[in-house]
Amino acid sequence: MKRIVLAAMLAVLTAVPAGVVAQDKKPDFSGKWTLDESKSNAGPGGGAGRAGRAGRGGGALAALAGTNGPVLISQTDTEITIGAITYKLNGTTPQGPRGGAESKTHWDGAALVIETTISARGTTATTKEVRKLSDDGKEMTVETTISAPRGNVTTKRVFTKA
């Protein structure tokens, strides 16, 4: 009986590393992405382009909200560059170009999460951006929640790979 239990445990233990390796493979967001407005929304009070218009002046919100496309992304095992901003994938906090924004990036399963705090003029806002790829890798969904003193806004933008 002990041999059967031991054999079963050994079979499970040898199978686990293969499953763990498969789950650890993170998606590669690299490529040129274009907004699909028909699948996107800006939440209450705006059209699909609202998040991009909110920050076209080039401030921290523009960096967080991203652009409506095309968006160029390059990715390595240690960092991801979205447009002009590079994020470390190890959870460290790079400071924004103007010193008022700090971001932390981490994986939540196959989703890339970028959480950013922006401080300007005595006010603090936070964003949480969750990026996911479709199973075939041809669509990227970006769900962004901006929490500010005036309230929260959640947007969903869907991009197609060029």
Phi, psi and chi 1 to 4 in degrees:
 res  aa     phi    psi   chi1   chi2   chi3   chi4
   1 MET       -  -40.8 -178.7   68.3  166.0      -
   2 LYS   -61.2  -35.8  -73.8 -178.1 -175.9  179.3
   3 ARG   -66.8  -37.7  -71.9 -177.6 -171.0 -163.8
   4 ILE   -65.9  -45.9  -66.6  172.7      -      -
   5 VAL   -63.0  -43.9  171.2      -      -      -
   6 LEU   -62.9  -42.2 -175.2   57.9      -      -
   7 ALA   -63.8  -41.3      -      -      -      -
   8 ALA   -64.7  -43.1      -      -      -      -
   9 MET   -63.7  -41.8  -72.2  175.6   56.4      -
  10 LEU   -63.4  -40.8 -175.2   58.5      -      -
  11 ALA   -62.8  -42.0      -      -      -      -
  12 VAL   -65.9  -45.6  168.1      -      -      -
  13 LEU   -64.3  -36.2  -70.6  175.3      -      -
  14 THR   -75.1  -24.4   56.5      -      -      -
  15 ALA   -80.6  -29.0      -      -      -      -
  16 VAL   -60.8  -47.5  169.1      -      -      -
  17 PRO   -56.7  -37.9  -27.1   34.9      -      -
  18 ALA   -62.8  -43.7      -      -      -      -
  19 GLY   -65.9  -39.8      -      -      -      -
  20 VAL   -65.8  -41.4  169.7      -      -      -
  21 VAL   -61.8  -42.4  170.2      -      -      -
  22 ALA   -63.4  -39.3      -      -      -      -
  23 GLN   -72.7  -28.3  -69.4  174.3   -5.5      -
  24 ASP   -75.7  -16.4  -76.0  -14.7      -      -
  25 LYS   -67.8  118.7 -179.2  155.9  173.6   52.4
  26 LYS   -93.5  147.3  -57.6  -58.6 -179.4 -164.6
  27 PRO   -66.7  152.2   21.5  -28.6      -      -
  28 ASP  -105.8  114.2 -173.3   -7.7      -      -
  29 PHE   -87.1    2.4  -68.1   93.6      -      -
  30 SER   -56.2  141.2  -63.5      -      -      -
  31 GLY   141.7 -175.4      -      -      -      -
  32 LYS  -106.5  123.7 -177.8  176.7 -179.7 -180.0
  33 TRP  -118.9  137.5  -61.8   90.3      -      -
  34 THR  -120.1  135.1  -56.2      -      -      -
  35 LEU   -64.2  133.6 -179.2   69.3      -      -
  36 ASP  -103.5   94.8 -177.2  -20.1      -      -
  37 GLU   -61.3  -28.9  -70.3 -168.1   41.4      -
  38 SER   -68.2  -21.6   68.6      -      -      -
  39 LYS  -105.4    1.6  -65.6 -178.7  179.6  179.5
  40 SER  -110.0  157.3  -58.2      -      -      -
  41 ASN  -149.0  156.9   69.7   58.8      -      -
  42 ALA  -107.5   13.3      -      -      -      -
  43 GLY    76.7 -162.8      -      -      -      -
  44 PRO   -63.4  132.5   -3.7    7.6      -      -
  45 GLY    85.5   13.3      -      -      -      -
  46 GLY  -162.5  162.2      -      -      -      -
  47 GLY   -86.2 -174.3      -      -      -      -
  48 ALA   -61.7  -27.1      -      -      -      -
  49 GLY   -89.3    2.4      -      -      -      -
  50 ARG   -58.7  -45.7 -179.4  174.1  179.2 -157.5
  51 ALA   -61.5  -38.9      -      -      -      -
  52 GLY   -70.0  -40.1      -      -      -      -
  53 ARG   -67.3  -30.4  -74.1 -166.0  -55.1  -88.4
  54 ALA   -60.3  -26.1      -      -      -      -
  55 GLY  -128.0   25.8      -      -      -      -
  56 ARG   -63.5  -14.7  -78.1 -151.9  178.3  135.4
  57 GLY   -71.0   -8.3      -      -      -      -
  58 GLY    96.3    7.2      -      -      -      -
  59 GLY   -76.1 -170.0      -      -      -      -
  60 ALA   -62.9  -36.8      -      -      -      -
  61 LEU   -63.6  -33.7  -80.6  177.0      -      -
  62 ALA   -63.8  -40.6      -      -      -      -
  63 ALA   -64.9  -37.5      -      -      -      -
  64 LEU   -76.2  -46.0  -62.1  172.5      -      -
  65 ALA   -72.5  -20.2      -      -      -      -
  66 GLY    76.5 -170.8      -      -      -      -
  67 THR  -113.6  168.7   60.1      -      -      -
  68 ASN   -82.2   -3.1  -72.5  -22.8      -      -
  69 GLY   117.0  162.4      -      -      -      -
  70 PRO   -70.3  147.6   22.5  -28.1      -      -
  71 VAL  -113.3  128.3  176.5      -      -      -
  72 LEU   -98.8  130.4  -63.9  175.2      -      -
  73 ILE  -128.3  133.0  -61.2  176.3      -      -
  74 SER  -126.4  146.6   62.1      -      -      -
  75 GLN  -143.2  139.4 -179.1  178.1  -24.1      -
  76 THR  -121.9 -174.2   67.3      -      -      -
  77 ASP   -67.8  -21.6  -70.7  -19.3      -      -
  78 THR  -113.2  -14.7   59.0      -      -      -
  79 GLU  -155.0  161.9   60.4 -172.4   30.2      -
  80 ILE  -133.4  135.0 -175.0  166.8      -      -
  81 THR  -111.9  120.4  -58.9      -      -      -
  82 ILE  -115.2  110.2  -56.9  169.6      -      -
  83 GLY    64.5 -121.2      -      -      -      -
  84 ALA  -100.3    1.5      -      -      -      -
  85 ILE  -108.4  130.9  -60.7  176.0      -      -
  86 THR  -107.4  129.5  -61.3      -      -      -
  87 TYR  -113.4  138.5  -59.4   92.9      -      -
  88 LYS   -80.1  139.0  -58.4  -69.2 -177.3 -171.7
  89 LEU   -92.2    9.7  -65.3  175.7      -      -
  90 ASN  -102.7    9.8   63.8    1.1      -      -
  91 GLY    89.6   -2.4      -      -      -      -
  92 THR   -68.9  165.4   59.3      -      -      -
  93 THR  -113.8  100.0  -54.2      -      -      -
  94 PRO   -78.6  148.8   27.0  -30.3      -      -
  95 GLN   -88.9  144.8 -168.2  161.4  -29.8      -
  96 GLY   -66.8  167.7      -      -      -      -
  97 PRO   -61.6  -25.8   17.4  -24.9      -      -
  98 ARG  -106.1    5.2  -63.4 -170.1 -179.9  174.2
  99 GLY    81.6   -1.8      -      -      -      -
 100 GLY  -101.7   -2.8      -      -      -      -
 101 ALA  -127.9  138.2      -      -      -      -
 102 GLU  -129.6  136.9  -68.0 -174.5   -7.0      -
 103 SER  -123.5  145.4  -61.1      -      -      -
 104 LYS  -122.4  132.3  -71.1 -173.2  179.0 -176.5
 105 THR  -118.7  135.7  -53.9      -      -      -
 106 HIS  -152.9  165.0   65.8  -85.1      -      -
 107 TRP   -95.2  138.9  -67.1  101.8      -      -
 108 ASP  -121.6   87.6 -177.3    4.5      -      -
 109 GLY    66.9 -122.7      -      -      -      -
 110 ALA   -93.4    2.3      -      -      -      -
 111 ALA   -96.2  138.0      -      -      -      -
 112 LEU   -94.2  124.5  177.9   65.1      -      -
 113 VAL  -113.9  127.1  179.7      -      -      -
 114 ILE  -120.2  115.5  -57.9  171.5      -      -
 115 GLU  -110.6  127.4  -64.2  177.4  -74.7      -
 116 THR  -130.0  141.2  -57.0      -      -      -
 117 THR  -114.9  130.3  -58.2      -      -      -
 118 ILE  -118.6  128.7  -54.2  165.4      -      -
 119 SER  -120.9  124.6  -63.0      -      -      -
 120 ALA  -153.8  133.9      -      -      -      -
 121 ARG    53.5   38.8  -61.0 -176.9 -165.8  134.7
 122 GLY    77.0    7.4      -      -      -      -
 123 THR  -117.7  144.3  -57.3      -      -      -
 124 THR  -120.3  135.2  -60.1      -      -      -
 125 ALA  -129.1  151.0      -      -      -      -
 126 THR  -126.5  151.0   59.6      -      -      -
 127 THR  -130.7  151.3   67.2      -      -      -
 128 LYS  -131.1  116.5 -179.2  177.1 -177.8 -179.3
 129 GLU  -113.3  125.6  179.8  179.5  -84.4      -
 130 VAL  -117.6  117.8 -179.8      -      -      -
 131 ARG  -106.0  133.1  -71.0 -179.1 -177.9  -90.8
 132 LYS  -136.6  146.3  -62.9  178.3 -177.0  177.7
 133 LEU  -102.8  147.3  -75.2 -177.7      -      -
 134 SER   -68.1  164.7   60.9      -      -      -
 135 ASP   -56.9  -35.4  -70.2  -21.5      -      -
 136 ASP   -87.8   -3.0   63.7    4.6      -      -
 137 GLY    76.4    9.7      -      -      -      -
 138 LYS   -98.5   -9.8  -65.8 -179.3 -179.6 -179.9
 139 GLU  -127.4  139.1  -93.2 -169.8    2.0      -
 140 MET  -122.0  124.8  173.7  177.8   63.9      -
 141 THR  -103.5  130.4  -58.8      -      -      -
 142 VAL  -121.4  111.5 -177.9      -      -      -
 143 GLU  -104.4  120.9 -140.9  172.2   82.1      -
 144 THR  -121.6  128.2  -55.3      -      -      -
 145 THR  -114.4  121.3  -59.2      -      -      -
 146 ILE  -106.8  122.1  -60.8  173.3      -      -
 147 SER  -110.5  117.2  -58.9      -      -      -
 148 ALA  -135.2  169.5      -      -      -      -
 149 PRO   -55.3  -29.7  -28.2   35.7      -      -
 150 ARG   -83.2   -2.6  -67.5 -175.4 -175.4  175.0
 151 GLY   129.9 -173.7      -      -      -      -
 152 ASN  -108.6  144.6  -61.2  -19.8      -      -
 153 VAL  -132.6  130.3  174.9      -      -      -
 154 THR  -117.1  131.1  -61.0      -      -      -
 155 THR  -120.6  153.5   63.3      -      -      -
 156 LYS  -130.8  120.8  176.8 -178.1  143.4 -169.9
 157 ARG  -120.7  134.9  -67.9  169.4  -66.3  141.5
 158 VAL  -114.8  126.8  178.2      -      -      -
 159 PHE  -114.8  147.1  -65.5   83.1      -      -
 160 THR  -110.0  145.7   56.3      -      -      -
 161 LYS   -81.1  132.3 -164.9  168.0 -167.5  174.4
 162 ALA   -81.8      -      -      -      -      -
